[in-house]
Amino acid sequence: MSPSDRIIVPLDVPTVEGAIALLDKLPEVTFWKVGLQLFIAAGVEILDLLKQRQKRIFLDLKLHDIPNTVAGGVASATTHGVDLLTLHATAGRAALTAAAQAVGVHPQPKLLAITLLTSLNARELAFDLKIPLELPEYVLQMALLAKESGIDGAVCSPQEVAQLREICGPDFLLVCPGVRPTWAEAGDQRRVMTPREALDAGADYLVIGRPITAASDPVAAWQRLVEEVAKG
Ligand SMILES: O=c1ccn([C@@H]2O[C@H](COP(=O)(O)O)[C@@H](O)[C@H]2O)c(=O)[nH]1
């Protein structure tokens, strides 16, 4: 896999037309993420469009519901060519297990558990969410719960990826948002590292959105990122 294939770009836009404009502008991007904004607006039409263009699809719906409902959502995703699909680890062991069983014999999607959103920091974990664990330990426990339940990997910040790689092993997929080159704003991301640092720590894929899509020149931003990750 070339370094650029490890970068997943979110289609965080409100319309199919906006998504097509980004796809046309960045033809070298092979892996795109569809999140709540675009999926609620466009539905499976956007998945079909990405498949027609032979793109890989990360469907980031962050399922969080009772086991039967989560399993139904996963089963639907198996019929739409989705490569990666997210659900929250905090849905619990029964929901995670039901999700893994719903994929069944299908080769895809690979399931990723959200451990702790990259927009949250240690203070919010302790004081707002009332979680009495240190942040790295909480993320690790969520990843282990997912792994024990048959989930393929986790979404974590680059700051936790080295520990998760060491403890969860080489085959557990680790996908990192919260990635910021030195020349981009962090925005609402709280636990960030640079693309090169995230890959060196053991991430399989990086999700990088606004540093590219909100740049004044998205093509130049993409090329600069690819050069940076290729330097490792
Ligand atoms: O913990 C998480 C889980 C998902 N995301 C998603 O990743 C992208 C990040 O976009 P940027 O513009 O690079 O911040 C976005 O679609 C989030 O919904 C995340 O950031 N953190």
The ligand as a Gaussian input file, in Angstrom:
#p B3LYP/6-31G(d) Opt

LIG

0 1
 O      -13.002000      10.241000      17.481000
 C      -13.310000      10.649000      16.330000
 C      -14.078000       9.908000      15.459000
 C      -14.357000      10.403000      14.221000
 N      -13.900000      11.602000      13.826000
 C      -14.218000      12.079000      12.451000
 O      -13.002000      12.257000      11.718000
 C      -13.079000      13.426000      10.910000
 C      -11.973000      14.364000      11.299000
 O      -12.039000      15.509000      10.499000
 P      -11.026000      16.732000      10.671000
 O      -11.583000      17.778000       9.760000
 O       -9.672000      16.245000      10.243000
 O      -11.046000      17.155000      12.109000
 C      -14.476000      13.994000      11.090000
 O      -15.280000      13.566000      10.015000
 C      -14.978000      13.389000      12.394000
 O      -16.369000      13.160000      12.373000
 C      -13.140000      12.350000      14.681000
 O      -12.694000      13.473000      14.368000
 N      -12.852000      11.838000      15.915000

